[in-house]
Amino acid sequence: MASHGSPFRSDPLPQFDDVRSDALLVPALRFGGQLASWTGNSTTNQGEVGISGRLVYFTMAGEIASSQLELHNEGSTAIYYSWEQLPMTNSFPNLITRTKSVKFYFNSSSGVICPGVTQQVEIIFKSEGDCIHTELWQLNTHPLLLQGASMQVTLRGVALYQDKTAAQRLFIQTELDERVKKKMCLSIVNEMILGVHTPERPSSPAELYVTEEQEFLSQNPGLSYHHQPVEELKRLWQEVQPEGTWDFSVHTLRQVVLSLREQESVQERSLAQLNSLFLQLSEPSQLNHLQLTPAAVGQHLWRKLLDTMDAEAVMLRNQLGLPQKDTWSDKKEEAPIADADVADNKDGKCEKKGGAAATEGRSRASATVKDDNTEKPVQVRAEKASVFV
């Protein structure tokens, strides 16, 4: 008897369009791209982490950043799920934590995922201030997958401070940089200008400032300089040595004169003249004995004042229009004599004339003033003092 295939023995699933032939015949869930399947009712892996995912957000404070976590049922049965937030370990327990606030937003309620269905879980991160916030979430399923191992996802959000004054600070920084550049350029220019200057003129040789007297005294220590004897020594040098130039040394001149042995007459005359001039130069100069002391200066000033008093008095009299009046008389006025007494007193008149002459002589007598410095008497006239320094 021929046997015919029973319709109950054939697989009815291919008859439906939405049936996947490659689906697993066990509960399976792809969590963030990683597959978690059912391997039995054993819970030997409970407490362990089977699948771990991580989502990181970077955004500015006050702005929103979002990301999606994909859940895809690749098994043949529906999977019930629920979300559970796990506590985070604090690396610095002694620090005071801020008030806890919600930073991550998503639908954390329970649900079911049918076979072949993909569910996108949108997770949003937002923080009003700058912070770094981390949360740990675990997905619990039924039936139990991975023999009890957990599926976790770590959410980490970084909110950066929004710099609202960046443009102003950039402008200020640019302005400061420009000022610094100008200051540096100005400093360099000023330094260059200060470094540019006219070089100092070279000083003239010291020999140009040496006078004839200084040269003579340096060549002849112990002698005094007198202009006329030195000029005669120059002429003597020209006579005995016309070709050379005299160095103002008397010793050199003497050697030249002594070398004239062939001309005895000229030598004798030159030696006699040289000895005579040498004696004149050996006498100390009167100017060397003058010492400018405070007493001499004071005496000179008083003499100068006395000399100018007469001229100043005349000038003041002319300016003020005062009448001219003699304050000093060289001649003594004679008393009127009667004609009758002329003959009788001829002898007396002679005596008066003699007395007047004596008085005039005394008035014109010079007063002897002793100089404190030179110890020499200085003649001062009574009418007007004369100054000799």
Secondary structure, DSSP 4 states (H G I P E B T S, - for coil): ------GGGS-SGGGSTT--TT--SS-EEEETTEEEE---S--TTTTSEEEEEEEEEEEETT-EEEEEEEEEE-SSS-EEEEEEEEPPPPS-TTSPPPPP---EE---S-EEE-TT-EEEEEEEEE-SSSEEEEEEEEEEEES--GGG-EEEEEEEEEEE---TTHHHHHHHHHHHHHHHHHHHHHHHHHHHHHH--PPPPPPPPGGGG--HHHHHHHHSTTPPP-HHHHHHHHHHHHHH-SSS---S-HHHHHHHHHT--S-HHHHHHHHHHHHHHHHHHHSPPHHHH----HHHHHHHHHHHHHHHHHHHHHHHHHHHTPPP--S--SSPPPPP--GGGTTTTHHHHHHHHHHHHHHHHHHTPPEEEE-TTT--EEEE-SSS-----
